[in-house]
Amino acid sequence: MRVSERVQYLKGLMEGLKIDTDGEEGKILSLMADILEDIAAELEETRDEVSDLGDYVEAMDEDLTTVEDELFEGEEDLDDEDDDACEYSITCPSCGVEICPEEMPEGDSFTCPACGKEIPLQ
């Protein structure tokens, strides 16, 4: 049940119980029900606006994808190139495997993770 429906139920319940809206407690309850009704209306309006904004953002995303496709047609994805590139590259002379360590190895030699042979560093 939506908030607005619950507020209407509350107001109907107050009428059904014949709460005296001229009495002190009745005035307070009636005013609270009116405030809740206003809050429920604003909440519904906000939900509609958020939904509309979501649709708008989705449409913009689709448009942007179309523009990107047209602008960068035939070009490779730059992000993929960054992932494949390594800062330091060592090729093992024994097995030919290209090794991309995260840091430049220190020392006089480096052990190939593929074949286990020592590679001299010069």
N, CA, C and O atoms as a DFTB+ gen file, in Angstrom:
488 C
 N C O
     1  1       0.856      -1.180       0.000
     2  2       0.000       0.000       0.000
     3  2       0.898       1.238       0.000
     4  3       1.837       1.326       0.791
     5  1       0.612       2.183      -0.879
     6  2       1.380       3.421      -0.984
     7  2       1.081       4.330       0.205
     8  3       0.072       4.176       0.893
     9  1       1.978       5.269       0.423
    10  2       1.841       6.192       1.550
    11  2       0.534       6.973       1.444
    12  3      -0.178       7.134       2.436
    13  1       0.220       7.454       0.250
    14  2      -1.011       8.242       0.085
    15  2      -2.254       7.403       0.413
    16  3      -3.219       7.908       0.986
    17  1      -2.219       6.132       0.048
    18  2      -3.353       5.249       0.368
    19  2      -3.466       5.022       1.870
    20  3      -4.565       4.950       2.420
    21  1      -2.320       4.911       2.521
    22  2      -2.323       4.705       3.974
    23  2      -2.853       5.943       4.698
    24  3      -3.566       5.828       5.695
    25  1      -2.501       7.128       4.190
    26  2      -2.999       8.373       4.790
    27  2      -4.513       8.456       4.606
    28  3      -5.233       8.823       5.535
    29  1      -4.995       8.117       3.417
    30  2      -6.444       8.136       3.175
    31  2      -7.150       7.129       4.084
    32  3      -8.242       7.403       4.582
    33  1      -6.542       5.981       4.298
    34  2      -7.100       4.990       5.219
    35  2      -7.185       5.565       6.626
    36  3      -8.193       5.396       7.312
    37  1      -6.121       6.249       7.054
    38  2      -6.097       6.869       8.380
    39  2      -7.206       7.906       8.521
    40  3      -7.900       7.952       9.537
    41  1      -7.368       8.743       7.484
    42  2      -8.419       9.765       7.539
    43  2      -9.807       9.117       7.567
    44  3     -10.696       9.578       8.284
    45  1      -9.988       8.054       6.788
    46  2     -11.264       7.335       6.815
    47  2     -11.516       6.689       8.156
    48  3     -12.649       6.666       8.639
    49  1     -10.469       6.167       8.760
    50  2     -10.588       5.562      10.087
    51  2     -10.987       6.610      11.121
    52  3     -11.811       6.347      11.998
    53  1     -10.395       7.802      11.011
    54  2     -10.754       8.876      11.936
    55  2     -12.227       9.254      11.781
    56  3     -12.913       9.493      12.775
    57  1     -12.714       9.309      10.540
    58  2     -14.131       9.619      10.316
    59  2     -15.017       8.498      10.830
    60  3     -16.055       8.745      11.444
    61  1     -14.596       7.243      10.571
    62  2     -15.378       6.093      11.007
    63  2     -15.472       5.996      12.516
    64  3     -16.495       5.575      13.057
    65  1     -14.399       6.388      13.196
    66  2     -14.392       6.354      14.655
    67  2     -15.067       7.585      15.253
    68  3     -15.199       7.714      16.470
    69  1     -15.492       8.489      14.365
    70  2     -16.163       9.726      14.768
    71  2     -15.334      10.509      15.788
    72  3     -15.819      10.926      16.840
    73  1     -14.060      10.687      15.424
    74  2     -13.178      11.478      16.282
    75  2     -13.610      12.927      16.169
    76  3     -13.747      13.464      15.070
    77  1     -13.821      13.546      17.304
    78  2     -14.274      14.940      17.364
    79  2     -13.112      15.853      16.979
    80  3     -12.163      16.023      17.745
    81  1     -13.197      16.437      15.782
    82  2     -12.116      17.308      15.314
    83  2     -12.196      18.705      15.927
    84  3     -11.339      19.551      15.672
    85  1     -13.231      18.943      16.737
    86  2     -13.328      20.218      17.446
    87  2     -12.635      20.140      18.804
    88  3     -12.290      21.168      19.386
    89  1     -12.430      18.922      19.310
    90  2     -11.742      18.744      20.593
    91  2     -10.244      18.903      20.424
    92  3      -9.743      18.941      19.299
    93  1      -9.525      18.998      21.533
    94  2      -8.084      19.229      21.496
    95  2      -7.344      18.097      20.785
    96  3      -6.550      18.338      19.875
    97  1      -7.611      16.861      21.209
    98  2      -6.931      15.722      20.596
    99  2      -7.341      15.557      19.135
   100  3      -6.509      15.226      18.290
   101  1      -8.598      15.782      18.839
   102  2      -9.107      15.651      17.476
   103  2      -8.476      16.652      16.527
   104  3      -8.160      16.323      15.384
   105  1      -8.291      17.899      17.016
   106  2      -7.649      18.919      16.188
   107  2      -6.222      18.510      15.832
   108  3      -5.778      18.663      14.694
   109  1      -5.518      17.988      16.831
   110  2      -4.131      17.568      16.609
   111  2      -4.086      16.410      15.610
   112  3      -3.285      16.419      14.675
   113  1      -4.957      15.408      15.815
   114  2      -4.983      14.260      14.909
   115  2      -5.361      14.681      13.486
   116  3      -4.779      14.190      12.519
   117  1      -6.322      15.576      13.359
   118  2      -6.747      16.054      12.055
   119  2      -5.624      16.810      11.360
   120  3      -5.389      16.615      10.168
   121  1      -4.934      17.666      12.093
   122  2      -3.815      18.422      11.534
   123  2      -2.683      17.481      11.118
   124  3      -2.081      17.666      10.060
   125  1      -2.392      16.479      11.941
   126  2      -1.343      15.502      11.610
   127  2      -1.712      14.726      10.345
   128  3      -0.853      14.459       9.505
   129  1      -2.980      14.367      10.211
   130  2      -3.424      13.638       9.013
   131  2      -3.280      14.525       7.775
   132  3      -2.891      14.042       6.712
   133  1      -3.591      15.816       7.903
   134  2      -3.432      16.735       6.780
   135  2      -1.955      16.886       6.386
   136  3      -1.615      16.923       5.204
   137  1      -1.100      16.972       7.392
   138  2       0.342      17.082       7.132
   139  2       0.845      15.815       6.452
   140  3       1.630      15.891       5.506
   141  1       0.404      14.659       6.920
   142  2       0.800      13.399       6.302
   143  2       0.330      13.322       4.850
   144  3       1.027      12.784       3.989
   145  1      -0.849      13.862       4.592
   146  2      -1.375      13.872       3.233
   147  2      -0.490      14.739       2.323
   148  3      -0.213      14.364       1.183
   149  1      -0.051      15.897       2.833
   150  2       0.845      16.765       2.068
   151  2       2.192      16.083       1.807
   152  3       2.741      16.163       0.708
   153  1       2.707      15.418       2.830
   154  2       3.985      14.711       2.699
   155  2       3.862      13.592       1.668
   156  3       4.755      13.405       0.841
   157  1       2.764      12.854       1.715
   158  2       2.557      11.768       0.765
   159  2       2.485      12.299      -0.665
   160  3       3.023      11.680      -1.583
   161  1       1.825      13.440      -0.859
   162  2       1.721      14.026      -2.191
   163  2       3.100      14.445      -2.707
   164  3       3.431      14.205      -3.869
   165  1       3.899      15.067      -1.845
   166  2       5.250      15.469      -2.240
   167  2       6.121      14.259      -2.523
   168  3       6.942      14.281      -3.439
   169  1       5.947      13.205      -1.740
   170  2       6.710      11.982      -1.959
   171  2       6.380      11.371      -3.318
   172  3       7.280      10.934      -4.035
   173  1       5.119      11.335      -3.672
   174  2       4.708      10.812      -4.977
   175  2       5.308      11.655      -6.101
   176  3       5.786      11.119      -7.101
   177  1       5.278      12.971      -5.931
   178  2       5.840      13.864      -6.940
   179  2       7.341      13.637      -7.087
   180  3       7.865      13.615      -8.200
   181  1       8.027      13.468      -5.965
   182  2       9.468      13.220      -5.988
   183  2       9.767      11.893      -6.671
   184  3      10.709      11.805      -7.458
   185  1       8.986      10.866      -6.384
   186  2       9.179       9.566      -7.044
   187  2       9.027       9.697      -8.554
   188  3       9.813       9.124      -9.307
   189  1       8.031      10.440      -8.997
   190  2       7.816      10.631     -10.430
   191  2       9.004      11.364     -11.067
   192  3       9.460      11.006     -12.153
   193  1       9.493      12.395     -10.371
   194  2      10.622      13.158     -10.893
   195  2      11.880      12.297     -10.972
   196  3      12.623      12.374     -11.950
   197  1      12.121      11.486      -9.958
   198  2      13.287      10.604      -9.958
   199  2      13.180       9.589     -11.098
   200  3      14.169       9.289     -11.767
   201  1      11.998       9.076     -11.306
   202  2      11.790       8.138     -12.411
   203  2      12.053       8.810     -13.754
   204  3      12.704       8.236     -14.626
   205  1      11.541      10.034     -13.915
   206  2      11.776      10.779     -15.151
   207  2      13.263      11.059     -15.350
   208  3      13.772      10.949     -16.466
   209  1      13.961      11.421     -14.273
   210  2      15.394      11.675     -14.365
   211  2      16.155      10.405     -14.748
   212  3      17.103      10.458     -15.532
   213  1      15.744       9.277     -14.199
   214  2      16.371       8.002     -14.554
   215  2      16.210       7.706     -16.035
   216  3      17.153       7.272     -16.696
   217  1      15.009       7.941     -16.552
   218  2      14.768       7.741     -17.986
   219  2      15.626       8.689     -18.817
   220  3      16.175       8.297     -19.847
   221  1      15.739       9.936     -18.367
   222  2      16.528      10.942     -19.082
   223  2      18.010      10.547     -19.112
   224  3      18.658      10.644     -20.154
   225  1      18.539      10.106     -17.975
   226  2      19.947       9.709     -17.899
   227  2      20.189       8.488     -18.796
   228  3      21.215       8.407     -19.471
   229  1      19.267       7.563     -18.801
   230  2      19.396       6.377     -19.655
   231  2      19.429       6.779     -21.135
   232  3      20.225       6.248     -21.910
   233  1      18.566       7.714     -21.518
   234  2      18.546       8.196     -22.905
   235  2      19.848       8.918     -23.241
   236  3      20.383       8.743     -24.335
   237  1      20.364       9.727     -22.314
   238  2      21.631      10.421     -22.534
   239  2      22.773       9.421     -22.696
   240  3      23.651       9.609     -23.537
   241  1      22.761       8.360     -21.894
   242  2      23.796       7.340     -21.981
   243  2      23.777       6.665     -23.344
   244  3      24.828       6.424     -23.939
   245  1      22.584       6.362     -23.837
   246  2      22.463       5.758     -25.162
   247  2      22.960       6.718     -26.240
   248  3      23.663       6.308     -27.164
   249  1      22.596       7.992     -26.123
   250  2      23.056       8.995     -27.094
   251  2      24.574       9.137     -27.057
   252  3      25.222       9.228     -28.099
   253  1      25.134       9.154     -25.854
   254  2      26.580       9.287     -25.713
   255  2      27.291       8.083     -26.315
   256  3      28.342       8.233     -26.939
   257  1      26.737       6.905     -26.136
   258  2      27.322       5.704     -26.729
   259  2      27.319       5.815     -28.250
   260  3      28.293       5.441     -28.904
   261  1      26.235       6.325     -28.806
   262  2      26.159       6.516     -30.262
   263  2      27.212       7.508     -30.736
   264  3      27.880       7.268     -31.742
   265  1      27.366       8.620     -30.021
   266  2      28.369       9.628     -30.385
   267  2      29.769       9.038     -30.280
   268  3      30.591       9.247     -31.173
   269  1      30.055       8.305     -29.207
   270  2      31.370       7.688     -29.041
   271  2      31.648       6.707     -30.177
   272  3      32.753       6.677     -30.720
   273  1      30.650       5.911     -30.532
   274  2      30.826       4.950     -31.621
   275  2      31.152       5.657     -32.929
   276  3      31.994       5.190     -33.695
   277  1      30.488       6.784     -33.191
   278  2      30.739       7.523     -34.427
   279  2      32.099       8.218     -34.401
   280  3      32.812       8.225     -35.404
   281  1      32.456       8.797     -33.268
   282  2      33.732       9.515     -33.169
   283  2      34.938       8.588     -33.208
   284  3      35.949       8.897     -33.839
   285  1      34.827       7.459     -32.535
   286  2      35.972       6.570     -32.385
   287  2      35.841       5.310     -33.228
   288  3      36.435       4.282     -32.902
   289  1      35.078       5.378     -34.296
   290  2      34.869       4.226     -35.167
   291  2      36.209       3.778     -35.754
   292  3      36.948       4.586     -36.316
   293  1      36.510       2.512     -35.625
   294  2      37.738       1.963     -36.189
   295  2      38.956       2.105     -35.301
   296  3      40.001       1.530     -35.608
   297  1      38.862       2.840     -34.223
   298  2      39.994       2.987     -33.310
   299  2      39.936       1.903     -32.257
   300  3      38.859       1.482     -31.834
   301  1      41.107       1.458     -31.839
   302  2      41.158       0.452     -30.782
   303  2      40.838       1.108     -29.451
   304  3      41.018       2.313     -29.274
   305  1      40.367       0.305     -28.531
   306  2      40.050       0.799     -27.197
   307  2      41.351       1.099     -26.461
   308  3      42.175       0.207     -26.260
   309  1      41.533       2.349     -26.061
   310  2      42.765       2.748     -25.392
   311  2      42.937       2.067     -24.053
   312  3      44.064       1.801     -23.634
   313  1      41.846       1.781     -23.376
   314  2      41.938       1.120     -22.079
   315  2      42.551      -0.264     -22.212
   316  3      43.319      -0.683     -21.346
   317  1      42.221      -0.989     -23.293
   318  2      42.770      -2.323     -23.489
   319  2      44.273      -2.260     -23.713
   320  3      45.010      -3.126     -23.241
   321  1      44.737      -1.227     -24.441
   322  2      46.162      -1.091     -24.674
   323  2      46.904      -0.869     -23.371
   324  3      47.993      -1.411     -23.183
   325  1      46.340      -0.087     -22.472
   326  2      46.984       0.177     -21.194
   327  2      47.099      -1.091     -20.361
   328  3      48.085      -1.290     -19.652
   329  1      46.080      -1.952     -20.451
   330  2      46.092      -3.187     -19.678
   331  2      47.163      -4.142     -20.186
   332  3      47.783      -4.856     -19.397
   333  1      47.389      -4.162     -21.514
   334  2      48.337      -5.100     -22.098
   335  2      49.779      -4.624     -21.985
   336  3      50.697      -5.443     -21.955
   337  1      49.987      -3.326     -21.924
   338  2      51.344      -2.787     -21.883
   339  2      51.949      -2.995     -20.501
   340  3      51.264      -2.912     -19.482
   341  1      53.265      -3.271     -20.495
   342  2      53.938      -3.385     -19.202
   343  2      55.123      -2.431     -19.191
   344  3      55.725      -2.142     -20.226
   345  1      55.433      -1.962     -18.026
   346  2      56.490      -0.965     -17.898
   347  2      57.864      -1.581     -18.157
   348  3      58.702      -0.976     -18.827
   349  1      58.097      -2.783     -17.626
   350  2      59.362      -3.493     -17.805
   351  2      59.064      -4.806     -18.503
   352  3      58.120      -5.504     -18.132
   353  1      59.845      -5.149     -19.497
   354  2      59.640      -6.383     -20.237
   355  2      60.965      -7.142     -20.326
   356  3      61.993      -6.584     -20.712
   357  1      60.919      -8.405     -19.967
   358  2      62.106      -9.256     -20.043
   359  2      61.720     -10.484     -20.858
   360  3      60.719     -11.136     -20.561
   361  1      62.504     -10.802     -21.881
   362  2      62.251     -12.002     -22.678
   363  2      63.267     -13.051     -22.279
   364  3      64.473     -12.805     -22.298
   365  1      62.775     -14.214     -21.922
   366  2      63.649     -15.305     -21.500
   367  2      64.351     -15.868     -22.738
   368  3      63.687     -16.273     -23.691
   369  1      65.687     -15.896     -22.731
   370  2      66.407     -16.446     -23.888
   371  2      66.237     -17.957     -24.027
   372  3      66.422     -18.499     -25.117
   373  1      65.890     -18.641     -22.944
   374  2      65.758     -20.091     -23.005
   375  2      64.427     -20.539     -23.584
   376  3      64.388     -21.412     -24.451
   377  1      63.312     -19.934     -23.100
   378  2      61.995     -20.389     -23.551
   379  2      61.263     -19.364     -24.411
   380  3      60.247     -19.692     -25.023
   381  1      61.765     -18.118     -24.469
   382  2      61.166     -17.093     -25.320
   383  2      59.936     -16.413     -24.737
   384  3      59.300     -15.612     -25.423
   385  1      59.590     -16.707     -23.505
   386  2      58.416     -16.107     -22.870
   387  2      58.735     -14.666     -22.488
   388  3      59.799     -14.375     -21.941
   389  1      57.787     -13.761     -22.787
   390  2      57.945     -12.365     -22.384
   391  2      57.380     -12.217     -20.978
   392  3      56.236     -12.592     -20.718
   393  1      58.177     -11.677     -20.084
   394  2      57.803     -11.535     -18.677
   395  2      57.627     -10.058     -18.389
   396  3      58.476      -9.244     -18.752
   397  1      56.509      -9.703     -17.724
   398  2      56.222      -8.317     -17.365
   399  2      56.135      -8.194     -15.844
   400  3      55.038      -8.215     -15.284
   401  1      57.278      -8.067     -15.172
   402  2      57.226      -7.902     -13.714
   403  2      56.653      -6.535     -13.350
   404  3      56.766      -5.582     -14.121
   405  1      56.032      -6.446     -12.164
   406  2      55.462      -5.172     -11.722
   407  2      56.556      -4.136     -11.475
   408  3      56.349      -2.944     -11.700
   409  1      57.720      -4.593     -11.010
   410  2      58.852      -3.701     -10.763
   411  2      60.077      -4.277     -11.459
   412  3      60.147      -5.479     -11.715
   413  1      61.035      -3.421     -11.763
   414  2      62.276      -3.888     -12.362
   415  2      63.006      -4.732     -11.322
   416  3      63.257      -4.267     -10.210
   417  1      63.349      -5.971     -11.677
   418  2      64.030      -6.838     -10.713
   419  2      65.389      -6.274     -10.309
   420  3      66.093      -5.661     -11.112
   421  1      65.734      -6.494      -9.058
   422  2      67.032      -6.051      -8.554
   423  2      67.986      -7.228      -8.552
   424  3      67.554      -8.379      -8.501
   425  1      69.255      -6.956      -8.607
   426  2      70.265      -8.012      -8.579
   427  2      70.866      -8.241      -9.946
   428  3      70.624      -7.488     -10.889
   429  1      71.667      -9.311     -10.035
   430  2      72.380      -9.619     -11.277
   431  2      71.588     -10.533     -12.206
   432  3      71.860     -10.597     -13.405
   433  1      70.592     -11.250     -11.640
   434  2      69.836     -12.178     -12.480
   435  2      68.382     -12.243     -12.020
   436  3      68.006     -11.759     -10.953
   437  1      67.589     -12.870     -12.888
   438  2      66.145     -12.977     -12.652
   439  2      65.735     -14.390     -13.043
   440  3      66.182     -14.896     -14.073
   441  1      64.892     -15.037     -12.240
   442  2      64.452     -16.391     -12.538
   443  2      63.188     -16.348     -13.381
   444  3      62.207     -15.704     -13.009
   445  1      63.215     -17.032     -14.513
   446  2      62.056     -17.089     -15.404
   447  2      60.963     -17.922     -14.741
   448  3      61.208     -19.070     -14.372
   449  1      59.765     -17.367     -14.584
   450  2      58.688     -18.138     -13.940
   451  2      58.175     -19.275     -14.829
   452  3      57.544     -20.207     -14.331
   453  1      58.440     -19.208     -16.135
   454  2      57.945     -20.252     -17.046
   455  2      58.847     -21.484     -17.056
   456  3      58.366     -22.612     -16.944
   457  1      60.176     -21.262     -17.191
   458  2      61.077     -22.428     -17.311
   459  2      62.007     -22.606     -16.101
   460  3      62.627     -23.658     -15.949
   461  1      62.104     -21.583     -15.244
   462  2      62.913     -21.703     -14.034
   463  2      64.390     -21.417     -14.233
   464  3      65.163     -21.550     -13.284
   465  1      64.810     -21.030     -15.430
   466  2      66.220     -20.739     -15.682
   467  2      66.529     -19.303     -15.298
   468  3      65.665     -18.425     -15.321
   469  1      67.791     -19.094     -14.944
   470  2      68.252     -17.756     -14.552
   471  2      68.499     -16.915     -15.812
   472  3      69.111     -17.370     -16.779
   473  1      68.002     -15.675     -15.764
   474  2      68.206     -14.715     -16.849
   475  2      69.120     -13.632     -16.325
   476  3      68.771     -12.953     -15.359
   477  1      70.267     -13.450     -16.926
   478  2      71.166     -12.387     -16.457
   479  2      70.612     -11.025     -16.782
   480  3      70.099     -10.798     -17.879
   481  1      70.712     -10.114     -15.830
   482  2      70.249      -8.735     -16.027
   483  2      71.463      -7.863     -16.303
   484  3      72.437      -7.907     -15.550
   485  1      71.424      -7.087     -17.350
   486  2      72.573      -6.271     -17.716
   487  2      72.216      -4.815     -17.699
   488  3      73.064      -3.969     -17.984
